[in-house]
């Protein structure tokens, strides 16, 4: 609900400052209600912070911020800090160096003196000292800082100055200022800002010193230099360049140029503003801010040591937090270890740390958590721990998406309320993902120093709001549903075109948060003109004094108070009387319609209040529907009141136990007396207005079970121990069939008898297992014994889908659901036989080898039997076997026989229990063949060759001897020679030689 807000006229008290300083109304105020944020916080002391409250000191505006501590009546108690800081006493030492050369006429020189007087007059209420030196080719110090400080009428120091005339030694004059005037002996102050104002009408002339020699000296001394050029001489580039060299950088901020000396008054205000803008901490090379733009109170938290204010603008918007302990100066905590005098002192400066701040506690040790959403454009969150009085960084986690503003909001939560912080919630309102804008990371508090900090769970808003800024505000709502676990609220002010919404997330066991929100409240539901609903949040306190925690939600120009409602829990119990449906009721003995009373159901609803409050008893409208055998096509029971299977009740109930009894009927005979009768109850609860609490209405607990089912069982014939023990037996035969011939018999009938000699048997089944060649066809009932006549016996068989190829099955239910005690049933199950069925048959072939003649001793023989299994052999199918091997005759040689007769036989063997041989065909099952074997000898040719050779030689000798005896070898050369001599004449030499040769033996 929306409530009127009070305007708080908060007065920080008069600052201790010089005249001319003032404060203005804060353009932005952040309200901190630290309820539940810290075990050390005081719920009766809220704080109101104005981080952009600004203080005007002269021409400077400082935004340091402060906070107010209020009492329970929202009256101001104190301020943090205790008082507005006085305007900073900035010390400025300013030296005028004026050109007194001949090029300046007397009238212009007097106008230059008037300009000097006017500038000095502008700084009369500040802590500024002046000195003046005139230069030409001579240098004259007219008064020093010490002279100015001692003077009661500083006008007497400027008025007597006379023009020197001569040349223009500008560089020499600057060196004299650096080496003499800005020295302590002449009244210069050590910590004062050193400012040099050079006024000239042209370039230096005949000066032996160069600017490159003196300007670095001025830089080294930390002197800020302003150059004022007067006259048309500076229309030339060289003269303009000289002014840029004299002045500090950037030149456009430190160079002034006018057409004549009378125009000096036009730059008087600009010069004053630039000098006043020199604030903060000055170094040799630059100027940086410390706490001048700190914006203290941009974020705030309470610790046991005192308030903690985020100073997001400190140290050039590097940021940090200030811890205000009692009776002590604030302790500033930041990430960089440098003093931040140098902009480049630390490359790891966290941008805008302190943008968000929260306090965490673990084992009575507090930690400070700082958010820096602008760190490297992705954001960062840092945890600091107090170690022996020094705050040290313990852990950090960085954002992942550029521009997401990760760390813009922080919230620490003790989920299980054990005084230890369990989670840190980190908002990233500009995170974009899947058409959703913003997310909140759930990060368990790191337990160890420098431990890796991870965030595994993420909270998200509803899809369809890319600019929703989910996570713009975070708050601990406390235990809103009474489960002893704290819950959180998340604001999304940009949803629904900036109308805004808030989300409630429940805590869960295990010290975590359920990532699915339990409730979403849209601003448009509260008011069509509401905007930015959820911009700020606060929760965890009872503002309405009813014992229930409330949540305050900020919107544009409004603050709305959302009250938590009493949360109810409903327990349901259903019992039956009697506890079992008697057999005398549902055993009908042949009757169709009975309308017998089956018993009664007792329905009890017990309503509890989860949330502790001061509202007392609360009333609710409870509607519940009862249904018997819901989901069955024909319910077996009805309500006696409606004669139907449904019944509806609507009652107004308070807290406590509420019971009702309803009677049940059985309208018909019950066939299924095994499955219990179900009674289903479905209820809804709507809280009624509580007039004493501004029409607050209770609500049913989110996620409560509203559907309950109970069962009314049937009494079983199981004896006194109520435990059924049947005694089933089964016999079967093949209806007189002795031999089954596949292809001749087309059906196989199996006669089965089942007896139950024990107590009632429930869901009795008979299962047949048979080969694939058979298929179930039908079942027929043949005989029933000892069966009660109220209804006929029921048989139902169903073939199952085979799980393997070896066996099939069919299951038959015997009078489901009950096969009574003493009953006996006989039925015939018929199976079709496939003409090509193999029925798992095997064909075996045996091979045996026999040795003949039988009167031979074959004890030394080795006989071999070969057996071949044939899995299937079709009709008229021919199968050839070829057996190859080596036959050894080693054992044959021992028989001393040259010729043997080997017989081989083959025989077909089959399963005679499955197959039968046609009559007259027995001869074809066995066959035998004979094989004659003879030994083949291989002769050795060596003896034959050796004998033939010896015999031949002997024969040759005999023939030679015979020829010799016959004179076959006797010579007849002499007769032949004589015959030749007679026929032929030879020479004497030849004849003598021949004669000598022939007659020599004589």
C-alpha positions, 0 to 999 in steps of 0.5 A: 500500500502507498502511505504519505511520507513526511518531509524531514528538515535535516540540518547538518549544523553550521560549518566552521568555514570562512565567510562566503561558504554555503551549502545547498539542498541535496539534489539526490538523497539515498535513504538507508534503513539497515534492518537486518543488514548487520547483527550490530545494527539498531532497527530504531535508528535509520540513516538518511544520506545525501551523497551529493550535498554540496558545499560552496567555498568561494568559487569552488563547489565540493560534494563530500556528502554526509548522513543523518542518524534518526531516532524511532520518531524520525527526529535527527540525532546526529550527523556523520561526519559530526559536522560539515567540514569547513571550506578547505584553507587552500594556500596560494602563493601568486607572483606577478611578473609584469613587463616594464619595457619601453614598448609599454607607454605610461598609461598602459602601465597604469592599467596593468597595475589596476589589473594587478590590484583587482586580482589581488582584491578578488583573493582577499578572503582566501589564504593567498599571498602575493609578490610582484616583480617588474622586468625589462633589461633590469629586474626589480622585486617590488614586494615579496610574500613576506612583505605582503603578509606584513602589510596592513594595506596592500594597496600601498605596495602596488601604487608606488611602482614606477616603470623601469623601461628598457629591453625585454628579458622575460626568460631571465625574469622567470629564473629570478622568480624561481630561484628567489621569490618562491623561497622560504626566506621571502615568505613562500610557504612549503605547502602552498600552490605556486602560481606565476602570472606573466604579463607582457606585450611581446617577445623577449628581446636580447635576453641571453637566456633561453626558455628551454633553460628556465621553463624546466626549472619552473616545472621542477619547482611545481609552479603553475604558470599563466601567460597574458599577452597584450597587444597586436604583437601576438598576431604573429605565430612566433609570439603566440608560440612564446606564450605557449612555452611560458604557460603550463600545459595545456596551453589553452587553459593557461594562456590569455590574449587581449588586444590592449591593456584596457581589456585586461579587466575582461579576463579578470573573472576567467583568471580568478575561476582558473586559479580557484579551480586549482584544488585537490592534491598537487604534485610536480606533474599533475593535480588529483583529488583526494576527498574533495568530490568524495560524495560520502554516503553514496552507499552506506552500511552499519558495522559493529565498529560504526557506520561505513560510508561509500566515498565513490568520488575519492582519489579521482573517483577511484573510490573507497569507503570511510569507516567512522568509529566512535571518537576517532577520525574516519578510516579510509579503506581503498584498494590501491596501496598508493597514496594516489598523489600520482594518477599513474601511481597504480595501474590497478585502481578500481574505478568507483569502488564504494558505489555499493557497500555491505557488511558480512560476518563470519565467526564474529569477524566482520568483512566489508564488501565493496562494489566497483561497477565501472572497473574495466567496464565490466565491474568488480566486487572486493572483500576486505577483512580487518587483520590486526587493525589493518584492512586487507583485501581478501577476495574478489570477483569480476564481471563478465560482460562489458557495461553490465555494471556488475557490483552496482548493488550488493546485499549480504544475507544470513540465510539460515539465521545462524549469525553468519553471512552465507551469501553475497548477492551482486547486482548487474542491472545492465546485463543483457541475456536472452531478451532479459535485462539485468541479473543477480549473482549469488556468491557464497562468502569466501571462507579463506584469504585469497580464496577463489571467489565464484558465483554459480547461481544466478537470479533472473527476471521475467523474459521480455524486458531487455531494459528491465534493469533487474537487480537495480535494488536488492534487500533482505525481506526476512522470513516472509513465509515462516520456514525459518529461512530468509528471503530476498527482494529484487527490484527491476524498475525498468520493466514494462516501459519503466513502470517497474516490478519487484521479485520475491525469491525464497531461501532454501535449505543448504544456505542458498536461494531458489533461482525461481522467483515465487512472486512478481509484483508489477507496479502497473497493478498498484497504480497505472501512473506509477513509474520506476517501481522497485528503484529502491528497496528495504525490508526485514522490519515490522513497520505496521506493528502487527508482527509481520515483516514489511517491505518498502519499495521506492518509485518515482516520487513515491514510497510504497509499503508492501505488507507481508500476509499471514501464511497458512499451512493446511494438513489433510488426513483421510480415514475410513470406517471400517478400515476395510470394505467387508466381504459381506458387502462386495460379494454380491452372490449374483445380484447386479444392483445392491446400493449397500452401505460401504462405510464412511470416510472421515475428512480432517483439515488442520490449518496452521499459521506459519508466520508468527504475528499478533493477529490472533485467529484468522478466517479463511474460505476453504473449498474442497472437492471429493472424488471416488475412483477418479480416473476409472470409467465406472467408479465402484462407490458413490457418496450417500449424500449425492448418489454420485462419485463426486462431492463439493464443500465450501466452508469458512474455517479458522485455525485448528482441526476441522473434520467431517464424515461422509457415507459411502455406497456400493451401487453395483456388484464389484468385479475388481475387489483387489484394487482399493477404492480411491478417494481424492481431495482437492482443496483451495484456500482464500483468506478473509479480510482481517478488519483489525489489521486494515483488511489484511488477508492471509494466504496459503503457503506457496508450493503447498500440496492441495491434492491428497488421495487415500485408499479404501481397501477390500477385505481379503479372505486371508484368515486370521493373520490377514496374510494370504497364502495360496497353494496352487498346483498345475497339471497338463497333457497333450490331449492324447497326442502321442506323436506330432508330425510337422506338416501333418498335424496343424494344431496342438491342444494342451489340456491344463488343470489348475487347483488352489488348495490354499487361501484366495489367490490374487491375479493368478497366471499360467504362462506357456513357453513354446518354440517359435514354430507354434503360435497361440490360437485360442483357449476354451474352458472345459470344467470348473469345480468348487466355484461359487455361483455368483459369477462365471469363471473368466479366462483371458490369454494373451501372447507376449512379444518374444524377447528372444528367438528361441522361445515364445510365451503366452500368459493366461489369467485365471479369473482375475482378480481372485481365484478362490480357495478350493477352486479347480479349473480345467481349460484347453489351450490351442496352438497352431503348428507351422508346416515349416516349423523346426521346433528346435530339432538337431540332425546328427551325423556319425562317421565310423572306420572299421578294419577288415578282415575281422580275424586280423588283430587290430588292437594296434590300429588307431580308429577315428570317428568324425561327428557333424552337427547339422542345425537344419535340413530342409525338405528335398535339400541335398547336403554333400560332405568331403572329408580329406586327410592323411592315412598313416601306414606305420601300424599297418607294417606291423601286420606283415601284409601287402594288401588290406581292405578298409571299410568306412560307414556313415549314419544319420542320427536324429532326435527321435522324440521330435522326429520319426522316420517314415516306414520302409525308409530305414535303409536310407539312414546308414551307408557303407563303402570298401576301399582296397589298399596295397603297399607300393615298394620302391627298389634301391638301384645302387646294388643293381648298378654296382653289380652290373658294373662289376660283371661288365668289367669281368666280361671285358677281361675274359674277352680281352684274354681270348683275343690275346690268345688268338693273336689278335694283338700280334704286330705285322708291321715288317711285312707291311714295310717291305711291301711299301719299299717295293712300291715306293722310292725314298731318299737315302737319308730317309731310307737309312734313318728308317732302316736304322730305326727298324733294325735296331732291335736286331 
